[in-house]
Amino acid sequence: MVDAGRKAVVNYIGRLTDGTEFDNSYKNGQPLTFIVGSRQVIPGFDKAVSEMAVGEKRRVLIPAAEAYGAYDEKLVETVPLEGFPNAEQLPVGEYIVFSTPAGPMRVKVVKIEDGLIHFDHNHQLAGQDLDFELELVEVPGVSGSLIENELYNTGTCDCGCDELREQLGGTHPHDHHHHHIH
């Protein structure tokens, strides 16, 4: 078990249910490090890792609802061709990245027809059930609260760790486990 707020270092192979591999940390040579319970990764991945022991390998099927969500037709937008520079060079069927004031946005160019470009803002894995092979490599520093040491040096953030710290009951999450026998 990995407590919420701890870092976990995980190797994984991600596949679609038809066996297509979409990500493989062994090939990348870089395991994923994330803070358990902090919504940094998809919910099903977070939950599976939180239940594992260091050194354990596990295979999990994560339904779309606990991965990147259902596919949403409303996230497909159409843009007039003439309003778009170099529209004829857009790679239909591929993903492109726009720079927006909110940061980079990755969209798929679905098709160009009748003077309109169809852009799909869904995550490329939306609507897909995912098959992960997981290996919990390490949980660094298993004493003390990592939330305290790491995130609170940077001030507050909006990732939900304040809330998490409250749920954990302040700086020493395990204090409430000690029952004093009189």
C-alpha positions in Angstrom: 0.0 0.0 0.0 1.2 3.5 -0.8 -0.3 6.3 1.3 -1.7 9.4 -0.4 0.9 12.1 -0.6 3.8 9.8 -1.1 5.9 9.7 -4.3 5.7 6.5 -6.3 8.2 5.5 -9.0 6.4 3.2 -11.5 7.4 1.4 -14.7 4.5 0.6 -17.0 3.4 -0.6 -20.3 0.1 0.9 -21.6 -1.9 -0.9 -24.2 -5.3 -0.4 -25.8 -7.7 -3.4 -25.4 -6.8 -4.5 -29.0 -3.1 -4.9 -27.8 -1.8 -1.7 -29.4 0.9 -0.3 -27.2 0.6 3.5 -26.7 3.2 4.0 -24.0 6.1 2.1 -22.5 8.3 3.5 -19.7 10.8 0.6 -20.1 11.4 1.7 -23.7 11.5 5.3 -22.7 14.1 4.4 -20.1 12.3 6.7 -17.7 9.9 5.4 -15.0 7.1 7.7 -14.0 7.3 9.5 -10.7 4.1 10.9 -9.3 2.5 11.8 -6.0 -0.2 9.2 -5.1 -3.7 10.7 -4.5 -2.9 14.0 -6.1 -4.7 13.7 -9.5 -1.4 13.8 -11.4 -2.3 10.6 -13.2 -5.5 9.1 -14.4 -7.7 7.8 -11.5 -7.5 4.1 -12.3 -3.7 4.2 -12.5 -3.4 6.1 -9.2 -5.7 3.6 -7.4 -3.9 0.6 -8.7 -0.5 1.9 -7.7 -1.8 2.9 -4.2 -2.7 -0.8 -3.6 0.7 -2.2 -4.6 3.8 -3.1 -2.7 7.3 -2.1 -3.8 8.7 -4.6 -6.3 5.2 -5.9 -7.2 4.0 -6.2 -10.7 0.4 -6.1 -11.6 -1.8 -5.9 -14.7 -4.9 -3.8 -14.6 -7.7 -3.0 -17.0 -8.7 0.6 -16.5 -12.2 1.5 -17.9 -12.4 4.7 -19.9 -14.4 6.4 -17.0 -11.3 6.0 -14.8 -8.9 6.8 -17.6 -9.4 9.8 -19.9 -13.2 9.8 -19.8 -15.8 9.1 -22.4 -15.5 10.5 -25.9 -17.4 13.8 -26.1 -18.8 14.8 -29.5 -19.1 18.3 -28.2 -15.4 18.6 -28.1 -15.2 18.6 -31.9 -15.2 22.1 -33.3 -15.3 23.4 -36.8 -13.3 26.4 -38.0 -13.6 28.2 -41.3 -10.8 27.3 -43.7 -10.2 30.9 -44.7 -9.6 32.0 -41.1 -6.8 29.6 -40.7 -3.3 30.3 -42.0 -1.7 27.5 -44.1 -4.8 25.4 -43.7 -3.9 23.3 -46.7 -0.8 22.1 -44.9 -2.7 20.7 -41.9 -2.0 17.0 -41.4 -5.5 15.4 -41.6 -5.7 12.4 -39.2 -2.8 13.7 -37.1 -2.4 15.7 -34.0 -1.1 19.3 -33.9 -0.3 21.6 -31.0 -1.6 25.1 -30.9 -0.2 27.8 -28.7 -3.0 29.4 -26.7 -3.0 31.9 -23.8 -3.8 28.9 -21.6 -0.8 27.0 -22.8 -0.3 24.4 -25.5 -3.4 22.6 -26.7 -3.2 19.4 -28.6 -6.0 18.7 -31.1 -6.6 16.2 -33.9 -7.3 17.4 -37.4 -10.2 15.2 -38.2 -11.1 16.3 -41.7 -11.4 19.3 -44.0 -14.6 19.6 -46.0 -17.0 22.2 -47.3 -14.6 25.0 -46.3 -14.4 23.9 -42.7 -11.7 22.3 -40.7 -12.9 19.8 -38.0 -10.7 19.8 -34.9 -11.2 17.2 -32.2 -10.2 18.3 -28.7 -10.8 15.0 -27.0 -7.8 13.3 -25.5 -6.5 10.7 -28.0 -7.3 8.0 -25.5 -10.8 9.3 -24.6 -13.4 6.6 -24.7 -10.8 3.8 -24.5 -10.4 1.2 -21.9 -6.7 0.9 -21.1 -4.7 -2.2 -20.2 -1.7 -1.4 -18.0 1.2 -3.6 -16.8 2.5 -1.8 -13.7 5.6 -2.3 -11.6 6.1 -0.3 -8.4 9.8 0.3 -8.5 10.2 2.5 -5.4 8.5 4.7 -2.8 11.3 7.2 -1.9 11.7 8.2 1.7 9.0 6.2 3.5 9.3 8.2 6.7 7.9 11.6 7.3 5.3 13.2 5.2 6.5 14.0 1.6 3.7 16.5 1.1 5.2 18.5 3.9 8.7 18.3 2.7 8.2 18.8 -1.0 5.0 20.7 -1.9 4.9 23.1 1.0 8.3 24.6 0.2 6.8 26.1 -2.9 3.8 27.7 -1.2 0.3 26.7 -2.2 -0.7 25.1 -5.5 -4.1 24.3 -7.0 -3.5 20.5 -7.3 -5.6 19.6 -4.3 -2.7 18.9 -1.9 -4.0 21.4 0.7 -7.2 19.4 0.8 -5.2 16.2 0.9 -3.1 17.4 3.8 -6.3 18.2 5.7 -7.7 14.7 5.0 -4.4 13.3 6.3 -4.8 15.2 9.5 -2.0 17.7 9.5 1.7 16.9 9.4 1.7 13.4 10.9 -0.9 11.4 9.1 -0.4 8.3 11.3 -0.9 9.8 14.7 -4.5 8.8 14.8 -3.5 5.1 14.5 -2.0 4.9 17.9 -4.6 3.8 20.4 -3.6 4.4 24.0 -4.6 1.6 26.3 -5.3 2.8 29.8 
